[in-house]
Amino acid sequence: MRIDIITALPNLLDSYFNDSILRRARQKGLAEVHVHDLRQFSQDKHKRIDDYPFGGGAGMVMSLPPIHRAITSLKSERTYDEVIYMSPDGYLLDQPLVNRMSTLTNIIILCGHYKGVDERVREHLVTREISIGNYVLSGGELPAAVLSDALIRLLPGVLGDETSALSDSFQDGLVAPPAYTRPETYGDWKVPEVLLSGHAARIQEWRHRQSVERTRDRRPGLLGENDPE
Ligand code: SAH
């Protein structure tokens, strides 16, 4: 998978993608992440990428031309499956959407700033809008990193243990069961007996029961309907 991120603050993203699992994924050639500085596509002599809103009001709006140039330049080099705009009012990111998107080959992610982008970007250039939650951040960089991380960790070969992504929360519509590791006892705090029993079927049944109970407790909505995409 190749991810091209268009941002006004490229430095914000570098450290995240240059460490941990995401760096390994890049080194193994499983994922490519390219961060593009939107200012490079500004033809203004001060490299401006924003302007005052028509009709007045507070806050600046990101201009259409630099974004159009950035997207057109990327599209002239390869075909993209999606041009995604991170936006608080987009589809609320969830695991089923991440799973479906993890099979894509090339995607562009556009990060907004200020009051967001000129609406014509959304009307004519963007194919999908995604939110990471019902709250407002100052820029789309963290949301873009969240989406990229969620996608990249699903690519075959990225996680050490091939099955581990499948046992994470939400993969089967349930949250994950609790996990324990050594030491077996820590003062009075003990690990549930069943996990030490070596009895695979009982352990699996216990984990499943825990998942169901926790889902009912913490995410009852998962047992119901989701928002329309
Ligand atoms: N005026 C906009 C908010 C702009 S916030 C509104 O009220 O909807 C500036 C930028 O941060 C947005 O353009 C978007 O790219 C990003 N952003 C902020 N919160 C986000 C969220 N919850 N999910 C995804 N992107 C978000």
Boltz pocket constraint, residues with backbone or C-beta under 6 A from the ligand:
constraints:
  - pocket:
      binder: B
      contacts: [[A, 85], [A, 86], [A, 87], [A, 88], [A, 89], [A, 110], [A, 111], [A, 112], [A, 113], [A, 114], [A, 115], [A, 116], [A, 117], [A, 130], [A, 131], [A, 132], [A, 133], [A, 134], [A, 135], [A, 136], [A, 137], [A, 138], [A, 139], [A, 140], [A, 141], [A, 143]]
      max_distance: 6.0
